[in-house]
Amino acid sequence: MDKIALALAIIGGLNWGSIGLFGFDLVAAIGGGQDSIFSRIIYVIVGLAALWCISLFFRDTVVREKK
């Protein structure tokens, strides 16, 4: 789940980068505009993935060696 959420958050970040640099919204282009239901679903899924990724900051990721 973490890797899927991270991949979606990265895709969302790249989309925002393309909007900022080129004025091109890939999700809107694929989904039929920013207001289409398909695009809105994609935006919500990417947003939820980003919220999930916040939890990565608060997890103990150190692998302890078994004795």
C-alpha positions in Angstrom: 0.0 0.0 0.0 2.8 2.4 0.8 4.5 1.9 -2.5 1.3 2.5 -4.4 0.5 5.6 -2.4 4.0 6.9 -3.0 3.8 6.2 -6.7 0.5 8.1 -7.0 1.9 11.0 -4.9 4.9 11.2 -7.3 2.7 11.1 -10.3 0.6 13.9 -8.7 3.8 15.9 -8.1 5.0 15.5 -11.6 1.6 16.6 -12.9 1.8 19.8 -10.7 5.3 20.3 -12.1 4.0 20.1 -15.6 1.3 22.6 -14.8 3.8 25.0 -13.2 6.5 24.7 -15.9 4.4 24.3 -19.1 0.8 25.1 -18.1 -0.2 21.6 -19.1 -2.4 19.5 -16.9 -2.0 15.8 -18.0 -4.8 14.5 -15.8 -7.2 17.1 -17.3 -6.0 16.3 -20.8 -6.6 12.6 -20.3 -9.8 12.9 -18.3 -11.6 15.4 -20.5 -11.0 18.6 -18.5 -10.6 19.5 -14.9 -14.3 19.5 -14.2 -15.0 16.0 -15.6 -15.9 13.3 -13.2 -13.1 11.1 -14.3 -10.5 13.8 -13.7 -12.0 14.6 -10.3 -11.8 11.0 -9.3 -8.1 10.9 -10.3 -7.4 14.1 -8.3 -9.1 12.7 -5.2 -7.2 9.4 -5.4 -3.9 11.2 -5.8 -4.8 13.4 -2.9 -5.7 10.5 -0.7 -2.4 8.8 -1.6 -0.6 12.0 -0.6 -2.4 11.9 2.8 -1.4 8.3 3.2 2.2 9.2 2.5 2.2 11.7 5.5 2.1 8.6 7.7 5.5 7.6 6.3 7.1 10.4 8.3 5.9 9.0 11.6 6.7 5.3 11.2 9.7 3.5 12.5 11.5 2.2 9.4 14.6 0.9 11.1 14.9 -2.9 10.6 16.1 -4.5 13.7 18.2 -7.6 13.6 16.7 -10.7 15.2 18.8 -12.3 18.0 
